Amino acid sequence: MAHTLVIFGASGDLTSRKLIPALYQLHRKGRLPNDTRIVGESRTKYTSQAWRDTLAPSTLKYVDDDFNTDTWTDFATRLTYVAGDITRIEDFRSLAAALNELDKGSGTRIYYLATAPNFYETATTHLGQAGLACDEHGFCRLVIEKPFGTDLATARQLNQSIRAVFDERQIYRIDHYLG
């Protein structure tokens, strides 16, 4: 069964400083299933290879002595990049096609919103509209990083919009400094 982690905001600081180094460490320690794929999505017009090339030096910087070129080369084969604008439903449909090709339409999918909080509702809505929020062919989860609203009212509004697309059991709200 395929395991796919989709990182929205893949060209951002959180991805290069925290997410990819942590995933590299899991790979290095043999803790990622062999069929795990990491798909980055953001507006930057990278190819998959260009994205990998930008992540290698930052991963080296943040894992320091644990970095091994051969291990990185092996890990980098897991990395795929899909350029897209989080505000465009058409780009989510293109992402859906790319994911279905990558995992043959079945397996686990985790969508990680490493974006500015003002994009959470839009991304969630578009995931639903593109047919990416269902557990029909394997479970899917939504990870929301950073602030969850700016006050009680905005947190409730965000919860309402996310729950219109995802079941509560599919939603993970985290703070990377606590996680």
N, C-alpha and C positions, 0 to 999 in steps of 0.2 A: 504494500500500500504506500502510495506517495504521501509525503509530508511537505507542505508548502507554507512558508512564511512570507507574507507580502508586507513590505515596509513602505508605507506612504510617507513621503518626506525623505526619500533615500539619499538625496544629495546634501542633506542637512547635517548640522553639528552633532545632534543626538545619535544619528546613525553611525557617523565615523568615529566618535569618541566613546560611545557606550555599546551600541547594539552589535556592530560587526566585531569589535574586539571580544565581546562576551561570547558571541557565536563561534568565533575562531577558537577560543579557549575550549569551548565544549567539543568542537571537532577534534582539536589536538588531544584531548583527554579521552576520545572515543565515546563521547556521550550523545552524539547526534546520530539518529538512525541513518543508515547508508543512503536511503532514498530521500533524504531531506534536501529541499531546494529553497533558496532564498531569492525572492524576486523584489527588486527595488523599483519604486515608481516615484517619479517627480517630474517637474517641468524641464529640467536640464536635459539637453539633447545629447545624452551619452549613448554610446553603444555598450553592450555588456562588457566588452574588454576595456573600454575607457573607464567605466565605473570601477571595475576591478583594479585598474591601474591607479585610480585616486585613493582607493581604500587600503592598498598595501602599505604605503608610508604611514598613514594614520594608525593602522593596526600595529605596525612595528613600534610606533611611538608609545602607544598605550598598553601594549603587552610586554614591551622591552625584552628582557632576557628569555621570555617564553616564545619569541618569534623564531620560526625556522622557515627558510625559503621553500624547502620541499613541502613542508606541511602547508604553507600558504598556497602554493601552487595546487595542491590537492584540494584544499578548502575552496579556492577560487572557482573550481569547476562547478561548484554548487550555486554560484552567483549569476543571476540573470537580471538584466535591466530592461524596463519598459518605460519609455518616456510617455508622460501624460500629464494633463492638467486636471487637478482634483475638482475643478468647477465644471468640467465638461462631461456630460453623460456619455458622449461618443467615445471618450477615452476610456471609460470604464467598460464599455462594450468591447473595445479592442483588448483591454486587459483580460476580460473574461475569455476571449478567444485564445489569447496567449497562454493563460493558465490551463485551459482545457487541453491545449496541445501539449503542454509541459507535463501535466499529471493525468492525461487521458480522461479527464472529467470525474475522477474519483480519488478519494483520499482525504486527508485532513488539510484544512486551510486555516491559517491564522492571519488576520488582518491587523497590522500594528500601525496605529495612527501616531506617527512621530512628526506631527505637523503642528502648525499654530492652532490653538484651540478654536479659533473662529471657523476652521474648516471641518470640525468634527461632524456637525449636522449634515453638511453637504456631502461629505464622503460617505456617511452612513446611508443617507437617502439614495445616493448613486449606486452603492453596493447592492441595495435592495432592488433598484430598478434594473440593474444589469444581471439580476439572477444570481448574485454571488453570496447571498446571506442565508441560503437554506442548507439544511443538513441532509438533503436527499441522497447525495452520493458520497457521504463521509461527513464527519462533523466539521463545523466552522466556528471560529471564535473571533471576537472583536476585542482588541486591546486598546484602551484609551490611556494615553500618557499625559502627564503634566496636570495642570489645573482642570478641574471638572466644574466649570462655571465660575462666575466671579462673586456670586452670593447665592443664597438659598433659592431665590426665584429663577435665576439662570440655570442653576444646577437641576432644578425640577423640569424646566423647559427642555434642557438637553436630555435628561432621562426619558422624557415623554417622546421626543423625536427618535431617539435610539431604540426605544422599546417598540416603536411602530414598525421597525424593521427586524430587529433581533430579539429573541427571547432573553429573559434575564440570565438564564444559565449560560448563554453564549457571550456575555459581556464581562470583561475584566477591566477594572479601573485601577491603575497603578501609579505610583510615584517612584521613579527609578532611584531616588535617593533612599527610599525606604525599602524597596524591593531587593 
